[in-house]
């Protein structure tokens, strides 16, 4: 998708829309109400621990649509998908909650998490501490921070808020400069997005180019464009701990079977 001089990139427009809608969300759910909801939330599940296991750790993403692809999955039932992907061997789940461009919702996240024991990542465009509190109130166990949309101070602030609420965020990067910024901010889980969010081009080689810049004491996640077990094995050998896979699973008539193929075995239910 080409960038547009007048309206900016798609990423810019998504973030602008999220910023414009934030005051309305805050009015509906004041900070005091969020704090009460967080107190009632079930305990945080260990997202980092799920990614640190030996073997191929896949974060299976529940995503109904995307701006570049349109609707990806017509029959989109988060509880059933969560149960099937959990039984097929997913290490964790990711749920898109952005409504306008990805047709997601917080309700999808709640439903998926309630249906499984896996830790769940909130995938959204988060730039304000209120959103981090909203994330924990919805009982998510981690959340995405996109380095490209945050300055250094805000990135560090959101990392701190997340940890105060018991969540270790996944910080997404696409360039070496963003890797360095994320590390300076204190990130412990770095996700290399093989998709350039400003042009939407995908290069799996991006992960291979950036892995050497990620310290061994950090967890490294490769994201986007992953469709073959061979790719995951190659990235695992290069040093990646986990892999976020969404569209490949969601476009499949049988997401659990597709996940099993990536893991190198047939899905096992029951």
Backbone torsions as a table, in degrees:
resi	resn	phi	psi	omega
1	UNK	NA	125.4	-177.3
2	UNK	-76.3	148.0	173.7
3	UNK	-74.7	155.7	-178.0
4	UNK	-122.2	129.5	-173.0
5	UNK	-61.2	-39.0	-173.6
6	UNK	-81.9	-39.8	-174.2
7	UNK	-99.8	-8.9	-177.4
8	UNK	82.0	179.1	179.7
9	UNK	-70.1	166.5	176.8
10	UNK	-59.2	-40.2	177.5
11	UNK	-57.5	-44.9	179.1
12	UNK	-60.2	-40.7	-178.0
13	UNK	-70.2	-37.0	177.8
14	UNK	-63.9	-47.1	-179.2
15	UNK	-63.8	-40.7	178.6
16	UNK	-61.3	-41.3	178.8
17	UNK	-65.9	-39.0	178.9
18	UNK	-67.1	-38.8	178.1
19	UNK	-65.4	-41.0	-179.1
20	UNK	-65.3	-32.4	-178.0
21	UNK	-86.6	-11.2	-174.8
22	UNK	-62.6	-44.7	-179.5
23	UNK	-57.8	-36.5	178.6
24	UNK	-66.1	-40.6	177.9
25	UNK	-65.2	-41.8	-179.6
26	UNK	-66.0	-33.2	177.6
27	UNK	-66.3	-41.1	-179.9
28	UNK	-70.5	-31.4	-178.0
29	UNK	-133.5	85.7	-179.6
30	UNK	-62.0	161.6	-177.5
31	UNK	-57.2	-38.3	-179.5
32	UNK	-61.9	-39.6	178.4
33	UNK	-68.2	-37.5	177.1
34	UNK	-62.7	-42.2	179.7
35	UNK	-61.2	-39.9	177.4
36	UNK	-65.3	-40.3	179.7
37	UNK	-65.9	-37.7	178.0
38	UNK	-64.3	-39.1	178.5
39	UNK	-62.7	-31.6	-178.7
40	UNK	-86.7	-11.3	-174.9
41	UNK	-66.6	150.4	175.9
42	UNK	-69.6	159.9	-176.1
43	UNK	-59.1	150.9	178.5
44	UNK	-69.3	135.4	174.4
45	UNK	-88.4	155.3	-171.0
46	UNK	-82.1	89.7	-179.7
47	UNK	-67.2	-47.8	-179.4
48	UNK	-60.8	-41.7	179.5
49	UNK	-62.0	-35.1	179.5
50	UNK	-66.6	-29.7	-178.6
51	UNK	-86.0	-14.6	-174.8
52	UNK	-94.1	2.3	-179.8
53	UNK	-68.2	157.5	173.0
54	UNK	-68.6	145.0	176.1
55	UNK	105.3	-165.2	-178.6
56	UNK	-90.4	106.6	-178.8
57	UNK	-100.6	113.9	-177.3
58	UNK	-109.4	126.7	169.3
59	UNK	-88.8	106.5	-177.4
60	UNK	-85.4	125.2	-173.1
61	UNK	-101.6	132.2	175.8
62	UNK	-96.3	111.7	-174.9
63	UNK	-142.5	121.2	-178.5
64	UNK	-80.5	-38.2	-174.1
65	UNK	-152.7	167.6	173.4
66	UNK	-145.0	157.2	179.9
67	UNK	-62.5	-32.8	-177.1
68	UNK	-82.3	-28.9	-175.1
69	UNK	-107.7	-15.1	-171.0
70	UNK	73.2	-150.0	-178.9
71	UNK	-70.6	127.0	-178.5
72	UNK	-97.4	-40.0	-176.3
73	UNK	-132.5	120.4	-179.2
74	UNK	-75.5	-50.0	178.2
75	UNK	-87.7	97.6	-173.6
76	UNK	-119.0	98.9	-179.2
77	UNK	-121.6	95.5	-174.3
78	UNK	-53.4	-43.9	-179.1
79	UNK	-61.6	-43.7	-179.1
80	UNK	-67.6	-42.6	178.5
81	UNK	-62.2	-42.8	-179.9
82	UNK	-60.9	-44.4	-179.9
83	UNK	-64.9	-43.1	-178.2
84	UNK	-66.3	-43.8	-178.3
85	UNK	-70.8	-33.9	175.2
86	UNK	-63.3	-46.8	-179.9
87	UNK	-65.5	-27.4	-178.6
88	UNK	-82.0	-6.8	174.1
89	UNK	113.7	12.3	176.7
90	UNK	-61.3	143.0	176.9
91	UNK	-83.1	-30.7	-178.9
92	UNK	-160.0	171.2	177.0
93	UNK	-119.6	153.4	170.4
94	UNK	-125.8	136.9	-178.6
95	UNK	-127.8	124.4	175.6
96	UNK	-72.6	127.6	-180.0
97	UNK	-117.0	-2.4	178.8
98	UNK	-72.5	128.3	-168.0
99	UNK	-87.2	-45.7	-168.6
100	UNK	-72.3	-44.1	-173.4
101	UNK	-98.8	-24.6	-176.1
102	UNK	-117.0	0.9	179.4
103	UNK	55.7	34.6	179.1
104	UNK	-99.1	-178.1	177.0
105	UNK	-167.3	157.1	172.9
106	UNK	-60.8	-32.7	179.6
107	UNK	-61.3	-36.6	176.8
108	UNK	-60.7	-42.7	-179.1
109	UNK	-63.5	-48.6	-179.6
110	UNK	-57.8	-44.2	-176.2
111	UNK	-67.1	-41.1	-179.8
112	UNK	-66.1	-43.6	-178.1
113	UNK	-66.9	-36.9	-179.4
114	UNK	-68.1	-19.7	-175.3
115	UNK	-92.1	-3.6	-174.8
116	UNK	-148.0	166.0	175.3
117	UNK	-96.1	0.6	-178.0
118	UNK	-73.2	149.8	170.3
119	UNK	-67.8	147.7	-174.4
120	UNK	-125.9	130.0	177.2
121	UNK	-94.7	133.9	171.3
122	UNK	-87.1	121.0	179.0
123	UNK	-102.8	112.6	-178.5
124	UNK	-162.0	-174.4	179.7
125	UNK	-106.8	91.3	-170.7
126	UNK	-102.9	127.6	-176.5
127	UNK	-142.1	0.1	-175.3
128	UNK	-134.1	141.7	179.0
129	UNK	-56.4	-31.8	177.7
130	UNK	-56.5	-39.5	-180.0
131	UNK	-65.8	-31.8	178.1
132	UNK	-68.2	-43.1	175.7
133	UNK	-62.5	-40.7	177.4
134	UNK	-60.5	-38.5	-179.9
135	UNK	-60.8	-47.5	-179.3
136	UNK	-71.1	-35.1	177.1
137	UNK	-62.2	-29.6	177.2
138	UNK	-83.6	2.0	175.2
139	UNK	74.7	21.2	171.7
140	UNK	-68.1	158.8	-177.1
141	UNK	-107.9	-14.8	176.2
142	UNK	-157.6	174.8	179.1
143	UNK	-154.8	158.3	-177.9
144	UNK	-89.2	135.8	168.9
145	UNK	-120.3	125.2	-177.8
146	UNK	-99.6	111.9	-175.8
147	UNK	-57.2	-33.4	-175.5
148	UNK	-64.9	-21.1	-176.9
149	UNK	-108.2	5.1	-175.9
150	UNK	-125.4	138.7	171.3
151	UNK	-79.7	171.8	-173.2
152	UNK	-60.2	-43.3	-177.1
153	UNK	-65.0	-43.8	-178.4
154	UNK	-70.7	-35.9	176.7
155	UNK	-59.6	-47.1	178.6
156	UNK	-63.4	-43.4	-179.5
157	UNK	-59.5	-43.9	-177.6
158	UNK	-70.3	-33.3	173.2
159	UNK	-61.1	-44.8	-179.0
160	UNK	-64.5	-45.7	179.7
161	UNK	-61.1	-43.2	178.6
162	UNK	-59.0	-44.4	-178.6
163	UNK	-68.8	-34.6	176.4
164	UNK	-61.3	-28.6	178.9
165	UNK	-95.0	6.7	175.3
166	UNK	89.4	6.4	-176.7
167	UNK	-108.2	135.0	173.3
168	UNK	-100.2	115.2	-175.1
169	UNK	-75.3	156.8	169.2
170	UNK	-97.3	117.4	-178.6
171	UNK	-97.7	119.8	-175.5
172	UNK	-92.8	133.2	-178.9
173	UNK	-132.4	160.5	179.1
174	UNK	-135.9	-13.2	-179.3
175	UNK	-133.7	165.4	177.5
176	UNK	-62.6	-38.3	177.9
177	UNK	-59.9	-41.4	179.1
178	UNK	-68.8	-33.6	173.9
179	UNK	-59.5	-48.2	-179.0
180	UNK	-62.8	-41.1	178.3
181	UNK	-63.8	-42.4	179.9
182	UNK	-63.7	-41.4	179.1
183	UNK	-66.7	-40.9	177.2
184	UNK	-61.5	-34.4	179.5
185	UNK	-75.6	-15.1	178.1
186	UNK	104.2	16.7	-179.1
187	UNK	-62.5	141.0	178.0
188	UNK	-114.6	-19.3	174.2
189	UNK	-122.9	116.0	-179.5
190	UNK	-112.3	128.7	176.5
191	UNK	-109.5	119.3	177.1
192	UNK	-88.0	114.3	179.2
193	UNK	-86.4	116.0	178.5
194	UNK	-72.8	-10.9	176.7
195	UNK	-97.2	125.0	173.7
196	UNK	-73.7	114.9	-174.4
197	UNK	-70.3	-10.0	178.6
198	UNK	-97.0	-24.6	178.5
199	UNK	-117.4	-16.3	-179.6
200	UNK	67.0	14.7	171.0
201	UNK	-76.0	149.1	-176.2
202	UNK	-122.1	128.4	176.2
203	UNK	-137.0	109.8	178.1
204	UNK	-61.9	-26.1	179.6
205	UNK	-60.7	-21.7	178.1
206	UNK	-56.0	-42.2	178.8
207	UNK	-62.3	-44.7	-178.4
208	UNK	-65.4	-31.6	-179.9
209	UNK	-74.2	-27.0	-173.9
210	UNK	-103.2	-12.0	-173.2
211	UNK	-60.8	-34.1	-178.2
212	UNK	-67.0	-20.2	-179.9
213	UNK	-85.1	-7.5	-178.6
214	UNK	-97.5	119.5	-177.9
215	UNK	-61.9	155.0	-178.8
216	UNK	-66.5	-23.7	-179.2
217	UNK	-83.4	2.0	173.1
218	UNK	-103.9	151.8	172.6
219	UNK	-85.0	134.0	-178.5
220	UNK	-113.2	128.4	-178.7
221	UNK	-121.3	131.3	173.5
222	UNK	-98.2	134.2	-174.5
223	UNK	-127.9	143.1	169.1
224	UNK	78.8	140.7	174.7
225	UNK	74.4	14.9	-176.3
226	UNK	-96.9	115.1	-172.7
227	UNK	-134.0	-5.3	-177.0
228	UNK	-131.4	142.8	177.5
229	UNK	-59.6	-33.7	-179.8
230	UNK	-62.7	-37.7	178.4
231	UNK	-64.4	-42.2	-179.7
232	UNK	-66.1	-39.2	178.2
233	UNK	-64.4	-41.4	179.9
234	UNK	-65.1	-42.4	179.6
235	UNK	-69.6	-35.5	176.2
236	UNK	-61.9	-44.6	178.9
237	UNK	-65.1	-29.4	179.0
238	UNK	-75.0	-17.5	176.9
239	UNK	128.4	2.5	-179.7
240	UNK	-79.7	141.1	-178.6
241	UNK	-91.8	-27.9	-174.1
242	UNK	-154.5	169.0	-173.8
243	UNK	-141.6	130.3	177.4
244	UNK	-99.8	120.1	-176.4
245	UNK	-126.3	124.6	-177.7
246	UNK	-125.1	-71.2	-172.2
247	UNK	-59.6	-38.9	-179.8
248	UNK	-58.7	-38.8	179.4
249	UNK	-76.5	-43.1	-173.9
250	UNK	-72.2	-27.1	179.0
251	UNK	-84.1	-8.7	-179.6
252	UNK	-80.4	139.9	174.8
253	UNK	-61.4	-26.0	-179.5
254	UNK	-131.0	83.9	-176.4
255	UNK	-56.4	-37.5	-179.6
256	UNK	-64.6	-40.6	178.5
257	UNK	-66.3	-39.0	178.1
258	UNK	-63.7	-40.2	177.1
259	UNK	-65.1	-42.6	178.2
260	UNK	-59.4	-38.2	178.8
261	UNK	-65.6	-39.5	177.3
262	UNK	-64.0	-35.1	-179.5
263	UNK	-81.8	-10.0	177.9
264	UNK	86.4	19.4	177.2
265	UNK	-151.2	166.9	177.4
266	UNK	-79.5	143.4	178.2
267	UNK	-63.4	145.6	-179.6
268	UNK	-120.3	122.0	-177.8
269	UNK	-108.5	156.5	179.4
270	UNK	115.4	NA	NA
